[in-house]
Protein backbone atom coordinates (compact mmCIF):
# COMPACT_ATOMS: atom_id res chain seq x y z
CA UNK A 1 0.00 0.00 0.00
CA UNK A 2 1.31 3.41 -0.91
CA UNK A 3 1.57 6.24 1.62
CA UNK A 4 0.26 9.64 0.53
CA UNK A 5 1.29 12.82 2.32
CA UNK A 6 -1.13 15.66 1.65
CA UNK A 7 0.20 19.22 1.91
CA UNK A 8 -2.50 21.87 1.56
CA UNK A 9 -1.30 25.11 -0.06
CA UNK A 10 -2.64 28.17 1.76
CA UNK A 11 -2.45 30.44 -1.29
CA UNK A 12 -5.13 28.56 -3.19
CA UNK A 13 -7.30 25.49 -3.05
CA UNK A 14 -4.81 23.32 -4.88
CA UNK A 15 -3.12 20.48 -3.04
CA UNK A 16 0.26 18.84 -3.49
CA UNK A 17 0.40 15.07 -3.19
CA UNK A 18 3.75 13.48 -2.29
CA UNK A 19 3.72 9.75 -2.93
CA UNK A 20 6.35 7.78 -1.07
CA UNK A 21 7.08 4.22 -2.15
CA UNK A 22 6.79 1.68 0.71
CA UNK A 23 10.37 0.52 0.12
CA UNK A 24 11.53 3.95 1.38
CA UNK A 25 10.69 2.84 4.91
CA UNK A 26 12.23 -0.62 4.72
CA UNK A 27 15.60 -1.55 6.17
CA UNK A 28 18.52 -1.69 3.81
CA UNK A 29 18.91 -5.02 2.04
CA UNK A 30 22.37 -6.27 1.10
CA UNK A 31 23.54 -8.78 -1.45
CA UNK A 32 26.59 -9.49 0.72
CA UNK A 33 26.54 -10.61 4.34
CA UNK A 34 30.10 -9.32 4.78
CA UNK A 35 29.05 -5.89 3.53
CA UNK A 36 26.05 -5.86 5.85
CA UNK A 37 28.16 -6.82 8.86
CA UNK A 38 30.69 -4.09 8.10
CA UNK A 39 27.94 -1.47 7.72
CA UNK A 40 26.34 -2.56 11.00
CA UNK A 41 29.67 -2.21 12.83
CA UNK A 42 30.35 1.27 11.43
CA UNK A 43 26.80 2.31 12.32
CA UNK A 44 27.58 1.60 15.99
CA UNK A 45 29.93 4.59 16.04
CA UNK A 46 28.57 7.86 17.53
CA UNK A 47 26.93 10.10 14.94
CA UNK A 48 27.13 7.47 12.19
CA UNK A 49 23.85 6.32 10.66
CA UNK A 50 23.31 3.43 8.26
CA UNK A 51 23.63 5.57 5.13
CA UNK A 52 26.89 7.15 6.26
CA UNK A 53 28.17 3.75 7.36
CA UNK A 54 27.39 2.33 3.93
CA UNK A 55 29.23 5.20 2.24
CA UNK A 56 32.31 4.63 4.41
CA UNK A 57 32.34 0.89 3.81
CA UNK A 58 31.94 1.29 0.05
CA UNK A 59 34.83 3.76 0.11
CA UNK A 60 37.03 1.19 1.85
CA UNK A 61 36.07 -1.47 -0.69
CA UNK A 62 37.38 0.76 -3.48
CA UNK A 63 40.76 1.24 -1.77
CA UNK A 64 43.78 -1.01 -2.42
CA UNK A 65 43.82 -4.04 -0.13
CA UNK A 66 47.04 -2.93 1.57
CA UNK A 67 45.54 0.45 2.52
CA UNK A 68 42.45 -1.17 3.99
CA UNK A 69 44.66 -3.60 5.90
CA UNK A 70 46.77 -0.73 7.25
CA UNK A 71 43.59 1.03 8.38
CA UNK A 72 42.40 -2.09 10.20
CA UNK A 73 45.83 -2.73 11.75
CA UNK A 74 46.05 0.86 12.97
CA UNK A 75 42.71 0.58 14.78
CA UNK A 76 43.60 -2.80 16.28
CA UNK A 77 47.01 -1.61 17.44
CA UNK A 78 45.57 1.59 18.90
CA UNK A 79 42.98 -0.32 20.90
CA UNK A 80 45.53 -2.87 22.13
CA UNK A 81 48.49 -0.62 22.95
CA UNK A 82 47.06 2.77 23.94
CA UNK A 83 47.49 3.70 27.60
CA UNK A 84 46.15 6.26 30.04
CA UNK A 85 48.68 8.57 31.63
CA UNK A 86 49.29 7.59 35.25
CA UNK A 87 49.37 11.27 36.26
CA UNK A 88 46.64 13.08 34.30
CA UNK A 89 44.56 10.18 32.86
CA UNK A 90 44.96 11.50 29.30
CA UNK A 91 45.56 9.01 26.50
CA UNK A 92 49.20 8.21 25.92
CA UNK A 93 51.60 5.86 24.15
CA UNK A 94 53.66 5.59 27.36
CA UNK A 95 52.99 5.39 31.10
CA UNK A 96 53.34 9.18 31.40
CA UNK A 97 52.02 11.29 28.51
CA UNK A 98 54.17 13.73 26.55
CA UNK A 99 52.41 16.69 28.18
CA UNK A 100 53.14 15.61 31.76
CA UNK A 101 56.72 14.67 30.88
CA UNK A 102 57.44 17.97 29.10
CA UNK A 103 59.83 19.94 31.34
CA UNK A 104 58.79 23.19 29.63
CA UNK A 105 55.23 22.93 30.97
CA UNK A 106 54.20 24.73 34.17
CA UNK A 107 53.64 21.83 36.53
CA UNK A 108 52.17 24.03 39.28
CA UNK A 109 49.13 24.86 37.13
CA UNK A 110 46.62 22.10 36.41
CA UNK A 111 43.59 22.44 34.14
CA UNK A 112 40.72 20.13 35.09
CA UNK A 113 38.66 18.87 32.14
CA UNK A 114 35.84 16.41 31.64
CA UNK A 115 37.30 14.27 28.88
CA UNK A 116 40.17 13.75 26.46
CA UNK A 117 38.45 15.74 23.71
CA UNK A 118 38.64 18.82 25.93
CA UNK A 119 42.41 18.41 26.28
CA UNK A 120 42.73 18.36 22.50
CA UNK A 121 40.48 21.44 22.18
CA UNK A 122 42.50 23.48 24.70
CA UNK A 123 45.85 22.35 23.29
CA UNK A 124 44.68 23.56 19.87
CA UNK A 125 44.50 27.13 21.21
CA UNK A 126 48.24 27.05 22.06
CA UNK A 127 47.42 29.40 24.95
CA UNK A 128 47.90 27.03 27.88
CA UNK A 129 51.28 25.82 29.09
CA UNK A 130 50.31 23.98 32.26
CA UNK A 131 49.25 20.39 32.85
CA UNK A 132 45.86 18.69 32.73
CA UNK A 133 43.72 16.34 34.74
CA UNK A 134 41.00 14.35 32.96
CA UNK A 135 38.09 13.52 35.26
CA UNK A 136 36.56 11.01 32.87
CA UNK A 137 33.14 12.61 33.16
CA UNK A 138 31.14 14.86 35.48
CA UNK A 139 28.93 14.25 38.49
CA UNK A 140 25.45 13.39 37.24
CA UNK A 141 23.16 11.59 39.74
CA UNK A 142 20.44 11.13 37.12
CA UNK A 143 22.92 9.14 35.02
CA UNK A 144 24.21 7.23 38.03
CA UNK A 145 27.59 8.98 37.97
CA UNK A 146 28.94 10.00 41.35
CA UNK A 147 32.34 11.24 42.55
CA UNK A 148 33.59 7.66 42.98
CA UNK A 149 33.20 7.00 39.25
CA UNK A 150 35.53 9.89 38.41
CA UNK A 151 39.23 10.50 39.02
CA UNK A 152 38.58 13.10 41.72
CA UNK A 153 40.53 11.28 44.46
CA UNK A 154 43.51 10.97 42.13
CA UNK A 155 43.29 14.73 41.51
CA UNK A 156 43.21 15.53 45.24
CA UNK A 157 46.22 13.29 45.85
CA UNK A 158 48.07 14.85 42.94
CA UNK A 159 47.47 18.38 44.24
CA UNK A 160 49.18 17.52 47.52
CA UNK A 161 51.97 15.44 46.03
CA UNK A 162 52.92 17.85 43.23
CA UNK A 163 52.31 21.03 45.25
CA UNK A 164 49.92 22.44 42.67
CA UNK A 165 49.47 26.20 43.03
CA UNK A 166 46.52 26.84 40.71
CA UNK A 167 43.64 24.66 39.63
CA UNK A 168 41.76 25.82 36.54
CA UNK A 169 38.33 24.29 35.95
CA UNK A 170 37.53 24.01 32.25
CA UNK A 171 34.30 22.06 32.47
CA UNK A 172 31.31 22.35 30.18
CA UNK A 173 28.99 25.20 31.27
CA UNK A 174 26.03 23.13 32.40
CA UNK A 175 24.47 21.89 35.64
CA UNK A 176 26.61 18.75 35.75
CA UNK A 177 29.80 20.72 35.19
CA UNK A 178 28.88 23.25 37.87
CA UNK A 179 28.00 20.47 40.32
CA UNK A 180 31.39 18.86 39.78
CA UNK A 181 33.19 22.20 40.14
CA UNK A 182 31.33 22.91 43.39
CA UNK A 183 32.05 19.44 44.81
CA UNK A 184 35.80 19.58 44.19
CA UNK A 185 36.02 23.19 45.36
CA UNK A 186 34.42 22.21 48.67
CA UNK A 187 36.97 19.43 49.03
CA UNK A 188 39.78 21.96 48.61
CA UNK A 189 38.37 24.83 50.66
CA UNK A 190 41.06 24.42 53.36
CA UNK A 191 43.92 23.94 50.90
CA UNK A 192 46.32 26.82 50.09
CA UNK A 193 45.59 26.66 46.37
CA UNK A 194 44.24 29.17 43.87
CA UNK A 195 41.07 27.83 42.26
CA UNK A 196 39.77 29.44 39.08
CA UNK A 197 37.33 28.66 36.29
CA UNK A 198 37.43 29.69 32.67
CA UNK A 199 35.39 32.77 31.76
CA UNK A 200 31.94 32.03 30.42
CA UNK A 201 32.53 33.00 26.83
CA UNK A 202 30.89 29.69 26.04
CA UNK A 203 27.09 29.66 26.28
CA UNK A 204 25.50 27.76 29.16
CA UNK A 205 24.74 24.25 27.98
CA UNK A 206 27.46 24.37 25.33
CA UNK A 207 30.43 22.03 25.05
CA UNK A 208 34.10 22.95 25.18
CA UNK A 209 35.13 20.77 22.25
CA UNK A 210 32.81 22.67 19.88
CA UNK A 211 33.98 26.14 20.90
CA UNK A 212 36.18 27.95 18.39
CA UNK A 213 39.84 28.37 19.34
CA UNK A 214 39.61 32.14 19.84
CA UNK A 215 36.66 31.90 22.25
CA UNK A 216 38.34 29.11 24.19
CA UNK A 217 41.65 31.00 24.35
CA UNK A 218 39.92 34.12 25.69
CA UNK A 219 38.02 32.04 28.24
CA UNK A 220 41.32 30.69 29.54
CA UNK A 221 43.00 34.08 29.62
CA UNK A 222 40.04 35.72 31.41
CA UNK A 223 39.54 32.97 33.98
CA UNK A 224 38.06 34.06 37.29
CA UNK A 225 38.28 32.85 40.91
CA UNK A 226 35.83 30.08 41.70
CA UNK A 227 34.93 31.91 44.92
CA UNK A 228 33.26 34.59 42.82
CA UNK A 229 31.35 31.99 40.83
CA UNK A 230 30.06 29.61 43.49
CA UNK A 231 29.62 29.93 47.23
CA UNK A 232 32.36 28.20 49.16
CA UNK A 233 30.20 27.91 52.29
Secondary structure, DSSP 8 states (H G I E B T S, - for coil): --EEEEEE-SSSS-EEEEEE-GGGGS----S-HHHHHHHHHHTTSTT--HHHHHHHHHHHHHS-HHHHHHHHHHHHHHHHH-EE-TTT--EESSSS-TTTT-TTSEEEEEEEESSHHHHHHHHHHT---EEEEE-SS--BGGGTB-GGGTTHHHHHHHHHHTT--EEEE---SSHHHHHHHHHHHHHTTTSS-EEEE--S-S-TT--GGGS-HHHHHHHHHT-EEGGGTS---
